[in-house]
């Protein structure tokens, strides 16, 4: 069986990784060495396909068993699920998340990796108030030294949301990386960074090389 191809177009915040799974894996390794903990926010069961795709590619996904997970909607449990929050009402979801985050951040330093956030923007597309409120909620954590945040966006999906939110998300992000699938290579390009050395970074990585590297680090 040939390795499954990564998603075609992704943008990440505060990460130089060509796929959400690879970034999450390296985040866990980095956090162990530096006294931080990783918590994944899994929106509408986005984490499960990542695990299945990795395993079908011959890559161990056992790292996901080590992380704590906050589920926003969805029903499939991947990782150590510590909280479930409904996404039916945006304002209620915000309130619960704010309470939970404050409790977590008051006790430990955390790397927050959020997957599937674009699904919420599509879900709330019918309400300008809900979309803008969600963006403002994300902005409210910028500068909080108790956390490091990584958001992975499927650009094809988020561009279908109304109003257009991608420029707003890129505006408050400290770093924006675009990854694209180009035949047998994954290209990543830093579109924005507060670190001048990163702003000129652009690279192509062989998909096969990525898979072999991940296998060697199991």
C-alpha positions as CSV (number, residue, x, y, z in Angstrom):
1,X,0.0,0.0,0.0
2,X,1.4,3.4,-0.9
3,X,1.6,6.1,1.8
4,X,-1.4,8.4,1.9
5,X,-0.8,11.9,0.7
6,X,-1.0,14.8,3.2
7,X,-3.8,17.3,3.0
8,X,-3.2,19.6,0.0
9,X,-3.2,23.1,1.6
10,X,-2.6,23.9,5.2
11,X,-1.7,26.9,7.2
12,X,-0.3,26.7,10.7
13,X,0.5,29.3,13.4
14,X,3.7,29.1,15.3
15,X,4.8,25.9,13.7
16,X,7.2,25.0,10.9
17,X,5.8,21.6,10.2
18,X,4.4,20.3,6.9
19,X,1.5,18.4,8.5
20,X,-0.5,18.7,11.7
21,X,0.4,15.2,12.8
22,X,4.1,15.7,12.4
23,X,3.9,19.0,14.2
24,X,2.0,17.5,17.1
25,X,4.5,14.7,17.4
26,X,7.5,17.1,17.6
27,X,5.6,19.4,20.0
28,X,5.2,16.5,22.4
29,X,8.9,15.7,22.2
30,X,9.9,19.4,22.7
31,X,7.5,19.9,25.6
32,X,9.0,16.9,27.5
33,X,12.4,18.4,27.3
34,X,11.4,22.0,28.2
35,X,8.8,21.5,31.0
36,X,5.7,22.2,29.0
37,X,2.6,20.0,28.4
38,X,0.7,19.5,25.2
39,X,-3.1,19.8,25.1
40,X,-4.9,19.2,21.8
41,X,-8.2,20.9,21.1
42,X,-10.0,18.4,18.7
43,X,-12.8,20.1,16.8
44,X,-15.5,17.8,15.5
45,X,-13.4,14.6,15.4
46,X,-10.5,16.0,13.3
47,X,-7.9,14.1,15.3
48,X,-9.1,10.6,14.3
49,X,-8.3,10.9,10.6
50,X,-4.8,12.1,11.5
51,X,-4.2,9.0,13.5
52,X,-5.6,6.7,10.9
53,X,-3.7,8.3,8.1
54,X,-0.4,8.1,10.0
55,X,-0.9,4.4,10.8
56,X,-1.9,3.5,7.3
57,X,1.4,5.2,6.2
58,X,3.3,2.9,8.5
59,X,4.0,5.6,11.1
60,X,3.2,4.9,14.8
61,X,0.6,7.3,16.2
62,X,1.1,6.2,19.8
63,X,2.2,9.7,20.6
64,X,-1.5,10.7,20.5
65,X,-2.2,8.4,23.4
66,X,0.1,10.5,25.6
67,X,-1.6,13.9,25.1
68,X,-4.6,15.4,26.9
69,X,-7.5,16.3,24.5
70,X,-10.3,18.8,24.8
71,X,-13.1,17.8,22.4
72,X,-15.3,20.5,20.8
73,X,-18.2,18.5,19.5
74,X,-17.8,15.1,17.9
75,X,-18.0,11.7,19.5
76,X,-14.9,9.7,18.7
77,X,-12.3,9.7,21.5
78,X,-8.6,9.9,20.5
79,X,-6.0,10.5,23.2
80,X,-6.8,11.2,26.9
81,X,-10.0,13.2,26.7
82,X,-10.3,15.5,29.7
83,X,-13.3,17.6,28.7
84,X,-16.1,17.6,26.2
85,X,-17.7,20.9,25.2
86,X,-20.7,21.4,22.9
87,X,-20.4,23.6,19.8
88,X,-24.1,24.1,19.3
89,X,-24.0,27.6,20.8
90,X,-20.9,29.7,20.2
91,X,-21.3,31.9,23.3
92,X,-21.8,28.9,25.6
93,X,-18.7,27.2,24.0
94,X,-16.6,30.3,24.6
95,X,-17.7,30.5,28.2
96,X,-16.8,26.9,28.9
97,X,-13.5,27.1,27.1
98,X,-12.5,30.3,29.0
99,X,-13.3,28.6,32.3
100,X,-11.3,25.5,31.4
101,X,-8.3,27.3,29.9
102,X,-8.0,29.6,33.0
103,X,-8.0,26.6,35.3
104,X,-5.4,24.8,33.2
105,X,-3.1,27.8,32.6
106,X,-3.1,28.7,36.3
107,X,-1.4,25.4,37.1
108,X,1.0,24.7,34.2
109,X,2.6,25.9,31.0
110,X,0.8,24.5,28.0
111,X,1.3,24.1,24.3
112,X,-2.2,24.3,22.7
113,X,-2.5,22.5,19.4
114,X,-5.9,23.1,17.8
115,X,-7.1,21.0,14.8
116,X,-10.3,21.5,12.8
117,X,-11.0,25.1,13.9
118,X,-12.0,25.9,10.3
119,X,-15.0,23.6,10.8
120,X,-16.4,26.0,13.4
121,X,-16.1,29.0,11.0
122,X,-18.1,27.0,8.4
123,X,-20.6,25.9,11.1
124,X,-21.1,29.5,12.3
125,X,-21.1,31.0,8.8
126,X,-24.8,32.0,9.1
127,X,-24.0,34.3,12.0
128,X,-21.6,37.2,11.6
129,X,-21.8,37.8,15.4
130,X,-20.7,34.2,16.2
131,X,-17.8,34.2,13.6
132,X,-16.4,37.6,14.8
133,X,-16.9,36.5,18.5
134,X,-14.9,33.4,17.9
135,X,-12.1,35.4,16.2
136,X,-12.0,37.8,19.1
137,X,-11.9,34.9,21.6
138,X,-8.8,33.6,19.8
139,X,-7.2,37.0,19.8
140,X,-7.8,37.4,23.6
141,X,-5.1,34.8,24.3
142,X,-2.3,36.5,22.2
143,X,0.5,37.4,24.5
144,X,-0.4,35.0,27.3
145,X,3.0,33.6,28.4
146,X,1.5,30.6,30.0
147,X,0.6,29.1,26.7
148,X,2.0,28.6,23.2
149,X,-0.7,28.1,20.5
150,X,-0.7,26.3,17.2
151,X,-3.7,26.4,14.9
152,X,-3.9,24.3,11.8
153,X,-6.2,25.5,9.1
154,X,-7.4,23.6,6.1
155,X,-7.4,26.6,3.8
156,X,-9.7,25.0,1.2
157,X,-12.4,24.8,3.9
158,X,-11.9,28.0,5.7
159,X,-12.1,30.0,2.5
160,X,-15.7,28.8,2.1
161,X,-16.7,30.4,5.5
162,X,-18.6,33.7,5.5
163,X,-17.5,36.3,6.3
164,X,-13.9,35.8,5.1
165,X,-11.9,35.1,8.3
166,X,-8.5,34.0,7.0
167,X,-7.0,37.6,6.8
168,X,-8.2,38.3,10.3
169,X,-6.5,35.1,11.6
170,X,-3.3,35.9,9.8
171,X,-3.3,39.4,11.2
172,X,-3.1,38.4,14.9
173,X,-0.9,35.4,14.3
174,X,2.8,35.8,15.2
175,X,3.8,33.3,12.6
176,X,2.0,32.0,9.5
177,X,3.2,29.0,7.5
178,X,1.6,27.8,4.3
179,X,2.1,24.2,3.3
180,X,1.2,22.7,-0.1
181,X,1.4,19.4,-1.8
182,X,3.4,19.5,-5.0
183,X,3.6,16.1,-6.7
184,X,6.0,14.0,-4.4
185,X,7.0,17.0,-2.3
186,X,5.5,19.1,0.4
187,X,6.4,22.8,0.2
188,X,6.3,25.0,3.2
189,X,6.7,28.8,3.2
190,X,6.7,31.3,6.0
191,X,4.2,34.1,5.0
192,X,4.6,36.1,8.2
193,X,6.8,36.0,11.4
194,X,7.8,38.3,14.1
195,X,11.2,36.6,13.8
196,X,13.0,38.2,10.8
197,X,15.1,35.1,10.3
198,X,12.0,33.0,9.6
199,X,10.4,35.4,7.2
200,X,12.6,34.4,4.3
201,X,12.2,30.6,5.0
202,X,10.9,28.5,2.1
203,X,11.6,24.8,1.7
204,X,10.5,21.6,-0.1
205,X,10.4,18.3,1.6
206,X,10.0,14.9,0.0
207,X,6.9,13.0,1.4
208,X,8.9,9.8,1.5
209,X,11.7,11.5,3.5
210,X,9.1,12.8,6.0
211,X,7.7,9.3,6.5
212,X,11.2,7.8,6.9
213,X,12.2,10.5,9.4
214,X,9.1,9.9,11.5
215,X,9.7,6.1,11.5
216,X,13.2,6.7,12.7
217,X,12.0,8.9,15.6
218,X,9.5,6.3,17.0
